[in-house]
């Protein structure tokens, strides 16, 4: 699948690695959404697993600056952060 993430940027998510290797959460791609709660509801409808930094299912991570975050993995285990930062 190809996702447009900017005017001239795309994210390509391709399934089919012969071996899925574990990936550290420290290495991740981050996106911001207008409503983290609405995004989480969508993930729940799609039965997508997500959680906080520690891996606790369906829990939000709160940064010191009060930005809410969740983490999920793509089909090959790469980490994706989704937050409600309004920068």
Protein Blocks (a to p, Z undefined) as FASTA:
>chain_A
ZZdfbfkbccdddehifbdcdddfklccddddfblklmmmmmmmnopacddfkopahiac
ddfkopacdddddfkopacdddfbfZZ
